[in-house]
Amino acid sequence: MYGRTSCGYQRYRCKICKNTYTFHNRKNKNFNERKWFELWITEGYSARQLVNISHRGIWKIKKILSFWMNRKPDKVFLNCHNIKYLLFDGTYFKHENCLMALIDNSNGKIVNHKYCIRENYEYAKSIFEEARGSGIKPIAITVDGNTSVIRAIKDVWSCIIIQRCLAHIQRQGLSWLRRKPKLESSQRLRCILLSVTKIKNENDKKLFLNAFHRWEKKYGKSVSLLSSKDKVFSDLKATRNLLINALPDMFHYLKDKNIPSTTNKIEGYFSRLKIIYRQHRGLLKSRRKTFFEWYIYFKN
């Protein structure tokens, strides 16, 4: 050892040639600097904020961010054999591309994801096939009412239990019926929809089904005969059909408490991701996919 450099690095001196030198572990240095990149990804810190925290120059912070954004994260291996209850949903960014994610309900970790053009059968099926290839044999999955996604699930896992998200059913139905509907049939159906997310046991289920069957007996036939050209009438018919089609898969969670009744957990995940994403408004479109991959990697 031969003292230290002006930057604080340990200096060594050769006993033969008397020259001094230092050692630099570039790989270790990059991984030590990755903590600033992780804060930029997961907390939404700006480059200026990282300058104040790290006491490094703006050029150095930008170099660190660029270094890691030009690389892809390592693959995270999960214990796929223990994953039995899943959630699936997709979200759009600025009405452009879509991020679809498959989440393990027990720990909230992303099992598989894909950043693609839209939420359709082909992309959804590829996510499920990759998950099946990893050894995942789920018991149940909770999804919204996207028919193409449900078809893809059945094609990959034919015996799986599909739970319809109650929050999506309620939200979609209420939006179609409006806040203050004028038709008596719409008013009654709106009251029934408001109780959907409050069903916690078999007794609540029985009360809900009885209320809907009474509504169907009184208004169902007349509603089905309404004109589809009128916006109000067509939305009322759509709400009725929504409930009728969803009923077979609405109450699986009452028989198995591990099945989530809503996709709120994954929607909360997307909500936090979008908050962070909006703080990086200057992010290039070509780097969006890499940004989402790093975010999921750090969160997992």
Buried (B, 14 or more C-beta within 10 A) or exposed (E): EEEEEEEEEEEBEEEEEEEEEEEEEEEEEBEEBBEBBBBBBBEBBEBEBBBEEBEBEEEBBEEBBEEBBEEEBEEEEBEBEEBBBBBBBBBEBEEEBBBBBBBBBEEBBBBBBBBBEEBBBEBBBBBBBBBBEBEBEBBBBBBBBBEBBBEBBEEBBEEBBBBBBBBBBBBBBBEBBBEEBEBEBBEBBBEBBEBBBEBEEEEBBEEBBEBBEEBBEEBBEEBEEBEEEEEBBBBBBBBBEBBEEBBEBBBBBBEEEEBBBBBBBBBEBBEEBBEBBEEBEEBEEEBBBBBBBBBBBBBB
